[in-house]
Amino acid sequence: MERAQQNFISQIALMDRMIIYSSKKTNRLLFVLDWLIKEQLKLDYELVQDENTLKSIPFFISYGKSFNNALSIPDSGLLWEKGVNEHEIKTGSWNQVPTLYENSATSQTLPFDLFSAVFFLLSRYEEYYTYTPDAHNRYPATQSILYKNKWLQRPLLDEWVQGLRNLLRDQFNINTPQVSFSYLPTYDIDIAYSYKYKGFVRIAGAQARDIWARNKAVYKERMAVVLNQKQDPYDSYDWLKQLHNNYDVQPIFFILASLKTTDLDKNILPTHPKMQRLVKQLAAYGTIALHPSYYSDNDDTLAKEKETLEEIVHKNISVSRQHYIKASLPGTYLRLLKNGISQDYSMGYGTHFGFRAGTGQSFLWYSLNNEFTTPLRIHPFCFMDTTAMFEERLSLGDSFDRLKAMTKILQKSNSRLVTIFHNFSLGSAPEWIWWKGKYKEFFEEICPKIVVKEKSI
C-alpha cells in the first residue's frame, strides 16, 4: 500500500500538477500560488476548497489545516484581509534561513506562514505604511523589515523556494522541474559622454568654471576630447559590445531620454544626431529600454520621452527603470501601466545593496488598492555601482565582495542576478579607473563559458 502511494505521488510529479487545499479563495492567495507554484516550482496547480475531494488524493499542500498526507502550512490570516493594516510580524528560522510570520507552535509541516510571507514581500505591503520619504521622495531601505533584521542582502524568498523544493523531493518524493541560476547585466546611460556633444554653451560654461577653479588637467582633457584627440572618459561602448558578444549575452540599456537638461537630468538630448546614433548602435546587440527622467512624474512628460525613444529605434518600448530609482507605490506603477510599460526594473534601493522584495526573481505587481494582480512585471536588482561608490562608500574590493556574496546565495537557490552599471563606471574616468577590469573579471566568472572570439578586451 505504501509503495503504491509513493508510485501515485511520483505520477503526480510527472504530470507537473499540484493539488492545493485552502478553505478560502482570494486574489491574494491566487497571486501567491501563481508565483510560488507556477513560476518558481514550474508546476500547474488546482486549488481545492472541499475537504471531501481530498479523500482520494494521496498527497497535496494544505494551507491552514493539518492532514496526514499533506505538506501543511500555517495560516496567519493576511491573505483573507483587504487593504493595508499595520501589524507586527513574528520572525523565526527554518533550516537556518530566517522567516517571517513564524508559527512553530502548530502541528504544521512548515514552522511559518510561507504564503503570507511571500505576499508581504512581493506586494511591498510595508511600503504602503506611513513613512518619511528620503530626499528623492523614495521609500527608505532603512524602514524595511529586511534591513531592520539585517537580511536585506539575502534573497529570502528564493531560499524558501529552494527549501520547499528540497522538502518536496526528500520527504514526499516529488521532483520539480530543474531550474538554474541566470544573470542579466543592465546599464543605465544617464550621461552618455563626459565632454562630447554637449553643445557650445555647456562646454564653454564648463571650461570657464575649470579656469576659475584652476583645474588645468580637466580643461586640457576636455579640449582634447572635443577636438577628437582623445577618447571621452565615459565612452565604454565598444568595450561593452565586445564583452557581451564574446559571451553571447544580451544586456539591457536604459536610456535617459529627458527632452531638457535639468540639475538631475544631465543627459545629451535624445534629439541630438550623435545620441541617436549611439542608441542605434546599442540596439544592435542589446535591448533598448526607457530611463524616465527625474521630473517625469506626470503622464505627458513620460509619454513624450517614451515616444522620442521609440522613434529612434523604430520599436515599441515596453521596458523601463526609474532614474535615481525614484519609484513610489502605487503612483509610479500606475503611471507606467497607463503609458504602455509592461516590465519595470526599478525594484531595488539606490542607497543600499540587496533585495527590496526579498527575491532576485521577477513577479507581477499586485495592487493592494484594488486587490488584483496587474500585468506589470517587476524585475528586481540587488547591486548598483553608484550605490557602492557614493552611498555605501566602499572600496572596489569590498564592493565586488558584497556582489559575489549575494551572487553565491542566488546561485545556490537557482535564482536570478540583475546588476546595474553605468557607462561612466566602465570607462577611463580617474575615480572609476579600476572598475572596468574588476567587472570584466566578475562577468567572466559567472557568464556561460563559450569560445572567446578575441583574446583580450
TISE-714554 format. One record per residue (C-alpha): residue in three letters; x, y, z. Coordinates in steps of 0.02 Angstrom, whole numbers, plus 50000, padded with zeros to 5 digits. Layout:
ALA_X_Y_Z;
...
***
This chain:
MET_50000_50000_50000;
GLU_50140_50119_50047;
ARG_50234_50080_49886;
ALA_50077_50108_49783;
GLN_50052_50276_49866;
GLN_50231_50326_49827;
ASN_50206_50274_49646;
PHE_50049_50379_49635;
ILE_50139_50527_49708;
SER_50276_50506_49578;
GLN_50144_50505_49442;
ILE_50076_50669_49508;
ALA_50251_50742_49498;
LEU_50271_50681_49320;
MET_50109_50768_49273;
ASP_50181_50932_49338;
ARG_50022_50964_49437;
MET_49999_51004_49621;
ILE_49840_50999_49725;
ILE_49823_51145_49847;
TYR_49693_51142_49985;
SER_49625_51300_50066;
SER_49454_51328_50142;
LYS_49453_51503_50067;
LYS_49497_51580_49900;
THR_49553_51760_49869;
ASN_49651_51856_49740;
ARG_49794_51867_49865;
LEU_49804_51678_49880;
LEU_49797_51655_49691;
PHE_49935_51785_49670;
VAL_50047_51688_49789;
LEU_50009_51518_49711;
ASP_50038_51583_49534;
TRP_50210_51648_49582;
LEU_50263_51510_49702;
ILE_50192_51354_49620;
LYS_50183_51402_49436;
GLU_50328_51521_49412;
GLN_50454_51454_49538;
LEU_50416_51268_49556;
LYS_50359_51258_49373;
LEU_50205_51157_49419;
ASP_50023_51179_49372;
TYR_49907_51176_49520;
GLU_49725_51151_49564;
LEU_49650_51243_49712;
VAL_49529_51133_49810;
GLN_49412_51201_49944;
ASP_49305_51047_49982;
GLU_49386_50927_50104;
ASN_49284_50782_50037;
THR_49379_50789_49872;
LEU_49542_50759_49965;
LYS_49500_50581_50018;
SER_49560_50504_49856;
ILE_49717_50612_49843;
PRO_49874_50534_49920;
PHE_49968_50699_49931;
PHE_49932_50885_49925;
ILE_49985_51050_50001;
SER_49866_51111_50135;
TYR_49851_51290_50193;
GLY_49785_51319_50368;
LYS_49747_51140_50419;
SER_49848_50983_50454;
PHE_49820_50819_50364;
ASN_49920_50658_50374;
ASN_49951_50651_50188;
ALA_49989_50836_50159;
LEU_50127_50962_50169;
SER_50040_51085_50284;
ILE_50071_51272_50301;
PRO_50004_51378_50445;
ASP_49884_51521_50407;
SER_49911_51692_50489;
GLY_49758_51773_50408;
LEU_49845_51903_50298;
LEU_49779_51830_50136;
TRP_49598_51849_50191;
GLU_49611_52034_50231;
LYS_49584_52184_50117;
GLY_49684_52343_50108;
VAL_49834_52377_50219;
ASN_49837_52353_50407;
GLU_49998_52383_50500;
HIS_50040_52233_50608;
GLU_50184_52152_50698;
ILE_50269_52008_50610;
LYS_50345_51869_50712;
THR_50511_51808_50645;
GLY_50590_51638_50659;
SER_50701_51515_50567;
TRP_50680_51364_50452;
ASN_50831_51259_50404;
GLN_50944_51403_50460;
VAL_50852_51526_50346;
PRO_50763_51674_50429;
THR_50574_51676_50413;
LEU_50425_51794_50431;
TYR_50256_51751_50505;
GLU_50332_51618_50618;
ASN_50208_51493_50691;
SER_50304_51343_50756;
ALA_50179_51303_50895;
THR_50063_51211_50775;
SER_50073_51037_50701;
GLN_50102_51105_50526;
THR_50246_51043_50417;
LEU_50320_51217_50398;
PRO_50355_51324_50553;
PHE_50297_51485_50467;
ASP_50160_51551_50353;
LEU_50255_51541_50190;
PHE_50109_51607_50087;
SER_50087_51765_50192;
ALA_50274_51794_50195;
VAL_50280_51784_50005;
PHE_50133_51902_49989;
PHE_50201_52029_50113;
LEU_50368_52045_50024;
LEU_50310_52036_49843;
SER_50163_52156_49864;
ARG_50282_52277_49952;
TYR_50150_52285_50088;
GLU_50259_52385_50206;
GLU_50284_52523_50076;
TYR_50100_52568_50098;
TYR_50130_52607_50282;
THR_50154_52788_50335;
TYR_50339_52833_50317;
THR_50453_52983_50296;
PRO_50523_52981_50118;
ASP_50705_53019_50082;
ALA_50772_53170_49987;
HIS_50713_53096_49822;
ASN_50540_53053_49889;
ARG_50582_52868_49895;
TYR_50539_52733_50020;
PRO_50693_52718_50132;
ALA_50780_52550_50139;
THR_50807_52577_50325;
GLN_50618_52566_50354;
SER_50605_52391_50282;
ILE_50588_52235_50389;
LEU_50731_52152_50294;
TYR_50851_52295_50332;
LYS_50799_52305_50515;
ASN_50836_52119_50537;
LYS_50998_52128_50435;
TRP_50927_52015_50299;
LEU_50923_52140_50156;
GLN_51066_52057_50063;
ARG_50984_51885_50072;
PRO_50852_51835_49943;
LEU_50744_51752_50075;
LEU_50602_51710_49956;
ASP_50722_51616_49843;
GLU_50794_51523_49991;
TRP_50619_51475_50048;
VAL_50575_51414_49873;
GLN_50732_51308_49867;
GLY_50691_51240_50040;
LEU_50515_51195_49982;
ARG_50584_51113_49825;
ASN_50704_51009_49930;
LEU_50568_50962_50054;
LEU_50453_50901_49915;
ARG_50594_50795_49845;
ASP_50668_50724_50005;
GLN_50513_50698_50113;
PHE_50375_50672_49985;
ASN_50470_50600_49835;
ILE_50410_50739_49719;
ASN_50535_50808_49596;
THR_50500_50978_49523;
PRO_50568_51032_49352;
GLN_50750_51083_49353;
VAL_50790_51269_49360;
SER_50957_51357_49354;
PHE_51039_51521_49403;
SER_51040_51660_49274;
TYR_51124_51829_49256;
LEU_51059_51985_49169;
PRO_51179_52134_49154;
THR_51093_52302_49135;
TYR_51164_52477_49106;
ASP_51096_52650_49142;
ILE_51151_52777_49012;
ASP_51123_52935_49114;
ILE_51267_53037_49043;
ALA_51320_52960_48879;
TYR_51480_53063_48865;
SER_51576_53167_48989;
TYR_51627_53304_48866;
LYS_51569_53266_48690;
TYR_51410_53326_48602;
LYS_51352_53441_48741;
GLY_51342_53598_48636;
PHE_51442_53758_48637;
VAL_51355_53838_48786;
ARG_51377_53690_48904;
ILE_51557_53660_48851;
ALA_51605_53843_48863;
GLY_51524_53857_49035;
ALA_51618_53704_49097;
GLN_51783_53771_49029;
ALA_51755_53937_49114;
ARG_51723_53851_49281;
ASP_51882_53750_49261;
ILE_51984_53907_49225;
TRP_51908_53991_49379;
ALA_51948_53838_49485;
ARG_52121_53824_49406;
ASN_52082_53645_49356;
LYS_52203_53637_49211;
ALA_52202_53447_49194;
VAL_52015_53436_49164;
TYR_52020_53589_49050;
LYS_52153_53508_48942;
GLU_52066_53340_48940;
ARG_51901_53417_48887;
MET_51983_53510_48745;
ALA_52073_53354_48687;
VAL_51911_53254_48685;
VAL_51810_53391_48598;
LEU_51947_53404_48465;
ASN_51943_53213_48442;
GLN_52121_53196_48505;
LYS_52070_53084_48649;
GLN_51929_52962_48688;
ASP_51792_53026_48800;
PRO_51815_52952_48976;
TYR_51633_52895_48981;
ASP_51644_52806_48814;
SER_51648_52621_48857;
TYR_51530_52566_48718;
ASP_51650_52471_48605;
TRP_51720_52381_48756;
LEU_51546_52332_48816;
LYS_51497_52271_48644;
GLN_51646_52156_48633;
LEU_51622_52092_48810;
HIS_51442_52043_48778;
ASN_51474_51973_48605;
ASN_51614_51864_48672;
TYR_51496_51782_48796;
ASP_51339_51788_48689;
VAL_51247_51889_48823;
GLN_51111_52015_48778;
PRO_51107_52162_48902;
ILE_50976_52295_48929;
PHE_51020_52479_48906;
PHE_50911_52604_48997;
ILE_50921_52769_48903;
LEU_50889_52932_48993;
ALA_50782_53021_48864;
SER_50743_53185_48953;
LEU_50696_53316_48825;
LYS_50777_53455_48926;
THR_50932_53466_49034;
THR_50899_53488_49220;
ASP_51001_53483_49379;
LEU_50969_53296_49392;
ASP_50947_53252_49208;
LYS_51115_53288_49129;
ASN_51096_53180_48976;
ILE_51133_53226_48798;
LEU_50964_53263_48721;
PRO_50891_53115_48626;
THR_50858_53230_48479;
HIS_51046_53250_48452;
PRO_51105_53150_48298;
LYS_51256_53079_48391;
MET_51147_53019_48534;
GLN_51028_52938_48412;
ARG_51173_52852_48327;
LEU_51233_52784_48495;
VAL_51061_52716_48538;
LYS_51051_52626_48372;
GLN_51224_52552_48399;
LEU_51173_52485_48570;
ALA_51011_52417_48498;
ALA_51112_52308_48379;
TYR_51165_52190_48520;
GLY_51055_52237_48669;
THR_50879_52286_48719;
ILE_50840_52472_48725;
ALA_50732_52524_48872;
LEU_50669_52689_48942;
HIS_50750_52776_49089;
PRO_50614_52903_49133;
SER_50687_53071_49183;
TYR_50690_53131_49362;
TYR_50547_53252_49329;
SER_50440_53134_49225;
ASP_50313_53105_49363;
ASN_50169_53155_49250;
ASP_50092_53062_49104;
ASP_50130_53196_48974;
THR_50318_53202_49005;
LEU_50335_53013_49018;
ALA_50235_52988_48857;
LYS_50343_53111_48760;
GLU_50506_53032_48819;
LYS_50443_52859_48775;
GLU_50383_52916_48604;
THR_50550_53000_48567;
LEU_50648_52843_48607;
GLU_50528_52735_48505;
GLU_50555_52847_48354;
ILE_50743_52819_48366;
VAL_50737_52629_48373;
HIS_50577_52609_48270;
LYS_50507_52491_48401;
ASN_50381_52496_48542;
ILE_50466_52525_48710;
SER_50386_52423_48849;
VAL_50531_52412_48974;
SER_50586_52545_49098;
ARG_50685_52587_49253;
GLN_50661_52747_49352;
HIS_50805_52872_49354;
TYR_50876_52882_49531;
ILE_50767_52728_49568;
LYS_50632_52859_49601;
ALA_50485_52740_49616;
SER_50344_52752_49741;
LEU_50191_52642_49761;
PRO_50064_52640_49690;
GLY_50085_52800_49587;
THR_50238_52755_49484;
TYR_50173_52585_49433;
LEU_50002_52652_49387;
ARG_50084_52785_49277;
LEU_50193_52654_49191;
LEU_50044_52543_49153;
LYS_49946_52689_49085;
ASN_50089_52729_48966;
GLY_50114_52555_48896;
ILE_50257_52494_49005;
SER_50239_52309_49045;
GLN_50408_52274_49127;
ASP_50499_52379_49256;
TYR_50673_52358_49331;
SER_50663_52485_49474;
MET_50638_52359_49615;
GLY_50790_52393_49722;
TYR_50865_52531_49828;
GLY_50977_52670_49765;
THR_51054_52686_49938;
HIS_51084_52505_49988;
PHE_51131_52339_49910;
GLY_51007_52198_49925;
PHE_50837_52128_49885;
ARG_50698_52255_49911;
ALA_50564_52122_49882;
GLY_50666_51979_49954;
THR_50698_51894_49787;
GLY_50801_51900_49630;
GLN_50657_51829_49528;
SER_50531_51934_49434;
PHE_50348_51945_49484;
LEU_50188_52032_49434;
TRP_50137_52186_49531;
TYR_49991_52158_49648;
SER_49887_52315_49675;
LEU_49839_52324_49859;
ASN_49723_52469_49823;
ASN_49618_52366_49703;
GLU_49660_52191_49765;
PHE_49707_52112_49600;
THR_49861_52058_49503;
THR_49912_52181_49367;
PRO_50004_52140_49203;
LEU_50157_52244_49255;
ARG_50305_52128_49281;
ILE_50433_52185_49410;
HIS_50617_52136_49392;
PRO_50723_52161_49549;
PHE_50906_52211_49553;
CYS_51023_52196_49701;
PHE_51182_52291_49654;
MET_51221_52460_49576;
ASP_51393_52534_49551;
THR_51348_52710_49608;
THR_51274_52639_49769;
ALA_51442_52562_49807;
MET_51538_52721_49767;
PHE_51429_52861_49834;
GLU_51310_52783_49961;
GLU_51398_52634_50040;
ARG_51568_52717_50010;
LEU_51654_52550_49989;
SER_51822_52510_49913;
LEU_51824_52423_49745;
GLY_51869_52257_49825;
ASP_51733_52268_49958;
SER_51604_52317_49826;
PHE_51633_52161_49724;
ASP_51648_52052_49880;
ARG_51471_52106_49926;
LEU_51412_52070_49749;
LYS_51493_51899_49749;
ALA_51416_51856_49917;
MET_51241_51895_49853;
THR_51278_51803_49690;
LYS_51329_51648_49787;
ILE_51161_51640_49876;
LEU_51068_51668_49713;
GLN_51167_51528_49630;
LYS_51132_51410_49775;
SER_50945_51446_49766;
ASN_50941_51440_49574;
SER_50880_51619_49564;
ARG_50924_51768_49455;
LEU_51051_51908_49469;
VAL_51019_52080_49394;
THR_51155_52212_49410;
ILE_51161_52397_49365;
PHE_51318_52476_49298;
HIS_51341_52642_49207;
ASN_51443_52676_49052;
PHE_51548_52800_49151;
SER_51599_52673_49285;
LEU_51670_52561_49148;
GLY_51763_52698_49056;
SER_51925_52789_49094;
ALA_51869_52921_49220;
PRO_52001_52930_49359;
GLU_51879_52893_49502;
TRP_51820_52734_49413;
ILE_51984_52682_49335;
TRP_51994_52506_49409;
TRP_51810_52460_49393;
LYS_51819_52400_49213;
GLY_51946_52264_49250;
LYS_51856_52206_49407;
TYR_51689_52199_49318;
LYS_51762_52100_49172;
GLU_51834_51976_49296;
PHE_51666_51956_49383;
PHE_51571_51946_49218;
GLU_51682_51807_49153;
GLU_51664_51708_49314;
ILE_51475_51690_49304;
CYS_51430_51704_49121;
PRO_51413_51547_49014;
LYS_51583_51490_48957;
ILE_51590_51498_48768;
VAL_51737_51516_48650;
VAL_51802_51693_48665;
LYS_51811_51775_48493;
GLU_51961_51880_48537;
LYS_52094_51851_48667;
SER_52081_52018_48756;
ILE_51960_52160_48776;
***
